Amino acid sequence: MCGRFVITSAPAALRQLFGYIEQPNFPPRYNVAPTQPIPVVLVENGARHFHLMRWGLLPGWVKDPRGFTLLINARSETVLEKPAFKRAIRRRRGLIPADGYYEWKVEDGRKQPFFIHRADGAPLGFAAVFETWAGPNGEELDTVAIVTAAAGEDLAALHDRVPVTISQRDFERWLDIKGDEVDAILPLMTTPRRGEFAWHPVSTRVNRVANDDEQLVLPISAKEMAAEAGTAKPKKAVRKVAAADDGQGSLF
């Protein structure tokens, strides 16, 4: 599963890695959340381009988005079959630049967030599918979902799903949408190799979307974790309201 992620690499470094034409300048983001605009790299007219899209895919056949489920992830096992994704996986594939993501694990009755990143510290590209939703009044909205796979043995300790990450050598293959053939990209929708990713616990401040600073990705000690847990325990009623407000119920 992927419900929050991080983009901290310099814009110039990401442009060089992903090879898009545009030269966007954007600040680091430490708590990117669903419904926010996020960068997506795609191929148009034979060249790679940088676009901003809303995180949360809306299929073109949706009449009223207010009554439609927020699709932030697409399962690799069923992406070829599900009505919401089966056209996009063939004709509208993209890459989402990132430097890591968050996952929550229940420990001692509470959700402890972890920051997950490549062990070598390099940026990564999430496999994505996108659609342009057209409204009844002519409005258009570009929307995107991250493809996920079953977690491998190591990452399964945190969650049973992980975002599919595409290596740089496979960018061209994933983005190639000439024709409707998908056989070439099926082997790419797999879990990361064991040891490819590392992780550490972080502050529960990441639970609030409004918090977006570099402190969120820093590891916290067992003592700090215990202190956060102790602070939260006497406020069970308050925490229940906060959980509804921060949107995590719709993410995991």
C-alpha positions as CSV (number, residue, x, y, z in Angstrom):
1,M,0.0,0.0,0.0
2,C,1.1,3.6,-0.5
3,G,-0.8,6.3,1.2
4,R,1.8,9.0,1.8
5,F,5.2,9.6,0.2
6,V,8.1,12.0,0.1
7,I,9.9,14.0,-2.7
8,T,13.1,15.6,-1.5
9,S,15.6,15.3,-4.4
10,A,16.5,18.5,-6.2
11,P,14.4,19.2,-9.2
12,A,17.4,19.2,-11.5
13,A,18.4,15.8,-10.2
14,L,15.0,14.3,-10.9
15,R,14.9,15.9,-14.3
16,Q,18.2,14.3,-15.2
17,L,17.1,10.9,-13.8
18,F,13.7,10.8,-15.5
19,G,14.6,12.7,-18.7
20,Y,11.6,14.9,-19.1
21,I,11.8,18.1,-21.2
22,E,10.3,20.6,-18.7
23,Q,12.3,22.3,-16.0
24,P,9.9,22.6,-13.1
25,N,11.1,24.1,-9.8
26,F,9.4,22.7,-6.8
27,P,10.1,22.6,-3.0
28,P,10.8,19.3,-1.2
29,R,7.7,17.6,0.1
30,Y,7.8,15.4,3.2
31,N,4.2,14.4,3.5
32,V,2.5,14.1,0.1
33,A,-1.1,12.9,0.6
34,P,-4.0,11.7,-1.6
35,T,-6.1,14.3,-3.5
36,Q,-3.0,16.6,-3.7
37,P,-1.3,17.4,-7.1
38,I,1.7,15.2,-7.6
39,P,4.3,15.0,-10.4
40,V,3.9,12.3,-13.1
41,V,6.3,11.5,-15.9
42,L,4.8,10.3,-19.1
43,V,5.5,10.0,-22.8
44,E,3.8,12.3,-25.3
45,N,4.7,12.5,-29.0
46,G,7.8,10.5,-28.4
47,A,9.3,12.5,-25.6
48,R,9.0,12.4,-21.8
49,H,7.1,15.1,-20.1
50,F,6.4,16.3,-16.5
51,H,2.7,16.8,-15.5
52,L,0.9,17.5,-12.3
53,M,-2.0,15.2,-11.6
54,R,-4.4,14.7,-8.7
55,W,-3.5,11.6,-6.6
56,G,-6.7,9.6,-6.8
57,L,-7.7,8.1,-10.1
58,L,-11.1,8.9,-11.6
59,P,-12.1,6.7,-14.6
60,G,-13.6,8.5,-17.5
61,W,-16.9,6.8,-17.1
62,V,-17.6,8.2,-13.6
63,K,-20.5,10.6,-13.7
64,D,-20.2,12.2,-10.2
65,P,-16.8,12.0,-8.5
66,R,-18.4,12.9,-5.1
67,G,-19.9,9.4,-4.9
68,F,-16.9,7.5,-6.2
69,T,-14.2,5.7,-4.1
70,L,-10.8,7.4,-4.0
71,L,-8.5,5.1,-6.0
72,I,-5.0,5.9,-4.8
73,N,-3.6,2.4,-5.5
74,A,-4.1,-0.2,-8.3
75,R,-3.3,-3.8,-7.4
76,S,-0.9,-5.3,-10.0
77,E,-2.7,-8.7,-9.8
78,T,-6.0,-7.3,-11.0
79,V,-5.0,-4.1,-12.9
80,L,-5.6,-5.8,-16.3
81,E,-9.2,-6.7,-15.3
82,K,-10.6,-4.0,-13.1
83,P,-12.8,-1.6,-15.1
84,A,-11.2,1.4,-13.4
85,F,-7.7,0.5,-14.6
86,K,-7.8,-2.0,-17.5
87,R,-7.6,0.7,-20.2
88,A,-5.1,2.9,-18.3
89,I,-2.6,0.1,-17.8
90,R,-2.5,-0.4,-21.6
91,R,-2.5,3.2,-22.8
92,R,-1.8,5.6,-19.9
93,R,1.2,4.5,-17.8
94,G,3.4,6.9,-15.9
95,L,6.2,7.2,-13.3
96,I,5.9,9.2,-10.1
97,P,9.3,10.5,-8.8
98,A,9.8,9.9,-5.1
99,D,12.4,9.5,-2.4
100,G,10.5,7.2,-0.1
101,Y,7.1,6.6,1.5
102,Y,5.4,5.9,4.8
103,E,3.8,2.9,6.2
104,W,2.0,2.3,9.5
105,K,2.3,-0.8,11.6
106,V,0.2,-1.6,14.6
107,E,2.5,-2.0,17.7
108,D,1.1,-2.2,21.2
109,G,-2.3,-1.3,20.0
110,R,-1.2,1.9,18.2
111,K,-0.2,2.7,14.7
112,Q,3.5,3.4,14.5
113,P,4.6,5.1,11.2
114,F,7.8,4.1,9.4
115,F,9.7,5.8,6.7
116,I,10.7,3.4,3.9
117,H,13.4,4.3,1.3
118,R,16.0,2.7,-1.0
119,A,18.9,1.4,1.0
120,D,21.3,3.3,-1.2
121,G,19.4,6.5,-0.8
122,A,18.7,7.0,-4.5
123,P,15.4,8.4,-5.8
124,L,12.8,6.0,-7.1
125,G,10.0,5.9,-9.6
126,F,6.6,4.5,-8.6
127,A,4.7,2.7,-11.4
128,A,1.5,4.6,-12.1
129,V,-1.6,4.6,-14.3
130,F,-3.6,7.7,-15.1
131,E,-6.8,9.0,-16.6
132,T,-8.3,12.3,-17.6
133,W,-11.7,12.7,-16.2
134,A,-14.1,15.0,-18.1
135,G,-17.0,16.6,-16.2
136,P,-20.5,17.5,-17.5
137,N,-19.5,21.2,-17.9
138,G,-16.4,20.5,-19.9
139,E,-14.0,20.6,-17.1
140,E,-11.1,18.1,-17.1
141,L,-9.0,16.7,-14.3
142,D,-5.9,14.5,-14.7
143,T,-5.8,11.8,-12.1
144,V,-3.4,9.1,-11.1
145,A,-3.0,5.9,-9.0
146,I,0.1,4.1,-7.8
147,V,0.4,0.4,-8.8
148,T,1.1,-1.9,-5.8
149,A,2.2,-5.5,-5.4
150,A,2.3,-8.1,-2.6
151,A,5.2,-7.3,-0.2
152,G,8.3,-9.5,-0.2
153,E,9.5,-11.3,2.9
154,D,11.3,-8.3,4.4
155,L,8.8,-5.5,3.7
156,A,5.9,-7.7,4.7
157,A,7.0,-7.1,8.3
158,L,5.4,-3.6,7.9
159,H,2.5,-4.2,5.4
160,D,1.4,-6.8,3.0
161,R,1.4,-4.4,0.0
162,V,4.2,-2.3,-1.4
163,P,4.3,0.3,-4.3
164,V,5.8,-1.1,-7.5
165,T,9.0,0.7,-8.2
166,I,10.5,0.8,-11.7
167,S,14.3,0.8,-12.1
168,Q,15.9,3.4,-14.3
169,R,16.9,0.8,-16.9
170,D,13.2,-0.1,-17.3
171,F,11.8,3.4,-17.5
172,E,11.5,3.3,-21.3
173,R,9.8,-0.1,-21.2
174,W,7.2,0.9,-18.7
175,L,6.4,4.2,-20.4
176,D,6.2,2.7,-23.9
177,I,2.5,2.6,-24.8
178,K,2.7,1.9,-28.5
179,G,0.0,-0.6,-29.2
180,D,-2.0,-2.3,-26.5
181,E,0.5,-5.0,-25.7
182,V,1.2,-5.4,-22.0
183,D,3.3,-8.6,-21.9
184,A,6.6,-6.6,-21.8
185,I,5.6,-4.7,-18.6
186,L,4.1,-7.6,-16.7
187,P,7.4,-8.7,-15.2
188,L,8.0,-5.2,-14.0
189,M,5.0,-5.2,-11.6
190,T,6.8,-7.1,-8.8
191,T,7.9,-6.5,-5.3
192,P,11.4,-5.0,-4.6
193,R,14.3,-7.4,-4.1
194,R,15.1,-8.3,-0.5
195,G,17.4,-5.7,1.0
196,E,16.7,-3.1,-1.7
197,F,14.7,-1.0,0.8
198,A,15.4,0.1,4.4
199,W,13.2,1.7,7.0
200,H,13.0,3.2,10.4
201,P,10.3,4.5,12.8
202,V,9.4,8.2,12.6
203,S,7.3,10.5,14.7
204,T,3.5,10.3,14.6
205,R,3.5,13.9,13.5
206,V,3.3,12.5,10.0
207,N,-0.2,11.4,10.8
208,R,-1.4,15.0,10.2
209,V,-1.3,16.1,6.5
210,A,-0.6,19.7,7.7
211,N,2.8,18.7,9.0
212,D,5.3,18.8,6.1
213,D,8.9,19.3,7.2
214,E,12.2,17.5,7.2
215,Q,11.8,16.3,10.8
216,L,9.2,13.8,9.6
217,V,11.7,11.5,8.0
218,L,14.2,11.4,10.8
219,P,14.4,8.2,12.9
220,I,13.1,8.4,16.4
221,S,14.4,6.3,19.4
222,A,12.5,3.8,21.4
223,K,12.4,6.4,24.2
224,E,10.8,8.9,21.9
225,M,8.3,6.3,20.6
226,A,7.3,5.5,24.2
227,A,6.9,9.2,25.0
228,E,4.6,9.7,22.0
229,A,2.6,6.6,23.0
230,G,2.4,7.9,26.6
231,T,1.2,11.3,25.4
232,A,-1.5,9.7,23.3
233,K,-2.9,7.2,25.7
234,P,-4.8,9.5,28.0
235,K,-6.6,11.1,25.0
236,K,-8.4,8.2,23.5
237,A,-11.5,10.1,22.7
238,V,-9.5,13.0,21.1
239,R,-7.5,10.5,19.0
240,K,-10.6,9.0,17.6
241,V,-11.7,12.3,16.2
242,A,-8.2,13.1,14.9
243,A,-8.1,9.8,13.0
244,A,-11.2,10.8,11.1
245,D,-9.8,14.2,10.3
246,D,-6.4,13.1,9.1
247,G,-7.8,10.8,6.4
248,Q,-5.9,7.7,7.3
249,G,-9.1,5.6,7.4
250,S,-9.3,6.0,3.7
251,L,-5.7,5.3,3.0
252,F,-5.1,1.9,4.7
